[in-house]
Amino acid sequence: MANFNIDAKKDMTYDAIVIGSGISGGWAAKELCENGLKTLVLERGRLVEHVKDYPTMMDDPWDSELRGSLTPELKEKHKVGMRSGFIGMDTEHFHANDLENPYTEVKPFMWVRAHQMGGRSILWGKQCYRFSDLDFEANAKDGYGVDWPIRYNDLAPWYTHVEKYAGISGEAMGLPHLPDSHFLPAMELNCVEKHVKSRIEKEFQGRHMIIGRVAHLTEPLNGRGVCQYRNRCSRGCPYGAYFSSNAVTLPAANATGNLTIRPYSIVQSVIYDEQKGKATGVRIIDAETSEVVEYYAKIIFCNASTLSTTQILLNSTSDRFPNGLGNDSGELGHNLMDHTYRVGAMGIVDGFEDEYYKGRRPNGIYIPRYVNLDEKTKTDKFLRGFGYQGSGGRAGWGAGSNSEDFGGDFKDSLMKPGPWEFFITGFAECLPYHENHVYLDKNNLDKWGQPTLAIDCEFKENEKAMNRQIRIDAKEMLERAGLKDIVDFDNEHEPGFGIHEMGTARMGRDPKTSVLNATNQVHACKNVFVTDGACMTSSSCVNPSLTYMALTARAANHAVSELKKNNL
Amino acid sequence: MNRRNALRKTALMAGSAMAAPSLFSLLQSCKQQNRLEWEPLFFSEDQARFISAFVDTILPRTDTPGGLDVKTDIFLDLVIAKTYDPKAQQNMASEIDKFNAETKASFGKVFAELSEEDKKAVLKKAEAETAKFNPKVWGTAVGDQKPVGFYRSLKSMVLWGYFTSEEIGKNHLSYDPIPGEFRGCIPLSEVGNTWSL
């Protein structure tokens, strides 16, 4: 990928502009470029080339002077991201600078950002699950939010399309509420996970425990290597074994000769032409020089990540759109969602002392949703549902911290694996509430003089009721599976912690109550597409990235076909 | 003499950190000296002596290297110097001073000068008096974590410094940086010790 054209100044006009190069932006670039469109990808951060720019990918703990600990300066630089517990020296360079990118937490909200080519696709958890009609029909059925303008059948072929190229490993189950993907061979459960699975499935009719479905190659695909089970994914994978824009979609886009990527390009706004009645381009601020530059194209794809996309649209004002591009409904910025996730249980599994495993599997188990699927599983305690992720494994030397022992025998005993531990933690769907919203704060400008975002969002009674049930059920499942020393927990947290922020420019059937139509076009400005998490009308309880990929591929191909018909 | 240099040479010769008996007694004699053999970045000399004695009591040398053999004390000094903010550094220093003051009140000596038996007695008492870490899920502790206090946090740091050192990680735990495959259920005897990564 050394031949990226980063000297974009020569050419200000393209067929398509894609704002952002993360999971959805990479897909937009690939689909548009492969359909012959000259495409400009605008990335607000630096270039990150696959393999070449993964400086820590081979490091052992002792290769880092401070063994992964951050200095006080770096802790301050990542003061928001630090709250996630996921930042160390090995990945610090893939997290945004929180000091240069302030936002206001009207209520607590952890906003994790990754400002470089590839965005959070380098860092993501890679769990991939299709939404089902249980999800697409949910709003219509219980009246929260507005109806999705699409159903599962509209998206199913596009799920298959992206899965075949991204590479998703998993096991087909035939569950109607968790449709199977086009799968590569599944990863294996370990002894204790197999044991707990059989106990839970025997004790609880209708509950399943499956291996996680993940965007990791278990067979070679398009020149990418298979997972080597190092579990160092978020540093960047030298084998290209997990899906990231850097390893997968951007190289494919680049191979067409139609891709230009411009780093250090902060999109200030989308340019709307009142005469033409459509968008003509975007205005950027060069992050390094603060120079303002305009680029022009027939279509604009907004893939800056949920809240950044909405921030750009809110900042794109004109006589026609005084409150932000496409904001006729007043819903732009509203209906922000995330998943709750730090509620669950853990315990010890007796036995299996002579068993172990080889490899650090970057994946765990999944317990698909089992409540509110139908009349039989309906509860009156809450709407919608939740699933669990988790895993089992043997305790390591870390267990020594709590041991009451010390000394030579203690030290040598820690060289041997400890007891088998197993945990599950729930992920609950969050309802779309109009009052959970973001807005531009024109009194707080960033270092480029741009208005920052204020986030006013909270979990409400339905999410809390689900969390209570997640905890009760988790404990009960582990008890009936025969675990001991069970600890159940509810570490209630602010939204944003799931790093699954969704909504704020939702799709819908009615321009009066939604921002986007069924093909992700801004209702009143059809050559602007939003296909990142901002477009989501409801949140399901499953990880959303796969759905962003499918929606993006679908919208991009629709855009190409509309362009050919001169409809845009 | 510099016992750490000597030890490094032995490790090179033997292919492990096990010391030959003659060298072992030589090291013991070095240990009797009261002069600090390294220059701390953060600790005072007294505090450095405390840290070394603490590390040595928690993880003494057996037929595998001890905490001092892999320089856990020197590493902790580095970590505290470079990753703690001034307030946390001040807190660490005063906790050590307090710990020493308490042993001095009970035994008439600071921790590093106590007999092995008295050191163990002091740590046993600390074990009984401190809260434990809550379990963690994906990097964050679950439930309501009570402060674990100086003793257990330091013990935890000592284990971290020791088990993530190159010598232990590569030569004593089971080291496999690129497993290449995942096998979910194999006999422990095929692996031996805990995986280091």
Interface residues (C-beta under 8 A of the other chain):
Chain A: M58 D60 P61 W62 E65 L66 R67 S69 L70 T71 P72 K75 S84 G85 F86 M187 E188 L189 N190 C191 E193 K194 C227 Q228 Y229 R230 R342 G344 M346 E353 D354 E355 Y356 Y357 K358 G359 R360 R361 R394 G396 W397 G398 G400 S401 N402 E404 F406 G407 G408 D409 F410 K411 D412 L414 M415 K416 P417 G418 E421 F423 T425 V487 F489 N491
Chain B: T57 I58 L59 P60 R61 T62 D63 T64 G66 F75 L78 V79 K82 T83 Y84 D85 K120 L123 E127 A128 K132 F133 N134 P135 V137 W138 G139 T140 V142 G143 R152 K155 S156 L159 W160 G161 Y162 F163 T164 S165 E166 G169 K170 H172 L173 D176 P177 I178 P179 G180 E181 F182 R183 G184 C185 I186 P187 L188 S189 E190 V191 N193 T194 W195 L197
